[in-house]
Amino acid sequence: MNDRAASAVLERLRAVEWQGDWDFAFERVKSRRVLFREYLRRVAVWSRACSAERDWSFTDVTAHLDPEFRMSPAAEAELAEFVRRLPNGEVGRTCSGAVRLAELRARNPEAYTGLPNLYEPLVRFYERGGEFGRDDAGFIDLTGVRFRPGALTALLGNPPVTALGDASLDPLDADGRVTYYHSRDGQGPLLRRRTLRGDQRDELFGRDLRWEPTDLIPESDEAVKAAGLAPLEELAAARLIGAIVAAARGPVG
């Protein structure tokens, strides 16, 4: 494939275990849900920017952005052969979109200045456990969790998650029901409470980028409020983890 940007994305997608180890996907279900929700938020951002507020959720948007765009014949044939082997049509269309949009943006980067990398969260989702599916009730199955995506316009209010590396995603994955806490003034550490089969664990995300035991979360909701803490939605927690990881690693270069 001569189209370098497209080739790089296609090679990542070829390395995905599309219908592989269920345990591998289930162990990453929380980070995969965050990635999927961030992908849908970016779809909403792009659709509004392009004045195309229709269902872009699981499609190849390059046909709308530039109907005349084509990769080289060899690259188009290579992509088509790959897509034919994918689990379902929506996965195939989004993979095609990821490959083709990478090349379109590489050829004309100024046209998309200010817009997030649309398919990157979904590519990362695939890399962390393979495909998604839909059921007849309108739920999306992420292997271990289901949810309804909702209207694209409603997704614009989600906090953006831009740190998509393993160091920022792995801390999201844990067994049990998780509630995150952070101080209302935005200061202090990120805390979480995990409950699994009656066992409760309170943890703090430390400077060594690991969860450590803590006693900073009071037992009752009233005491939590009195301590100046508030529950934190998972996307906001993912954003904060990314900021902590970036701060711990320092400036690049």
Protein Blocks (a to p, Z undefined) as FASTA:
>chain_A
ZZlmlmmmmmmmmmpcfblcfklmmmmmmmmmmmmmmmmmmmmmmmmmnopaccfklccf
klmmmmmbccdfklmmmmmmmmmmpmblklmmmmmmmmmmmmmmmmmmmlmgoiacfklm
mmmmmmnnpaadddfkopaceehiacdebjfklmmmpccdfblcfklmmmmpcgdjdddd
ddfklpajddddddeehiacdddddfkopacddfkbcfblmlmmmnopacddfklmmmmm
mmmmmmmnopeZZ
